[in-house]
Amino acid sequence: MIKGIPLITGANLLAQYRYLGLGFSLYVNCDDPANDNPTQTDLGIKSHLYAVTE
């Protein structure tokens, strides 16, 4: 299990775990251009986590 991954926009959050062969990537996008990275209060409201299959 992987935990404690920082939510950074524009980067594959699982890139460093590619050796696990998970078969998907995780990306974060923020709707508010003033906010670069999500906070614990706006994830799912103004920022979203996307799973992309490879």
Buried (B, 14 or more C-beta within 10 A) or exposed (E): EEEEEEBEBEEBBBEEEEEEEBEEBBBBEBEEEEEEEBEEEBBEEBBBEEEEEE
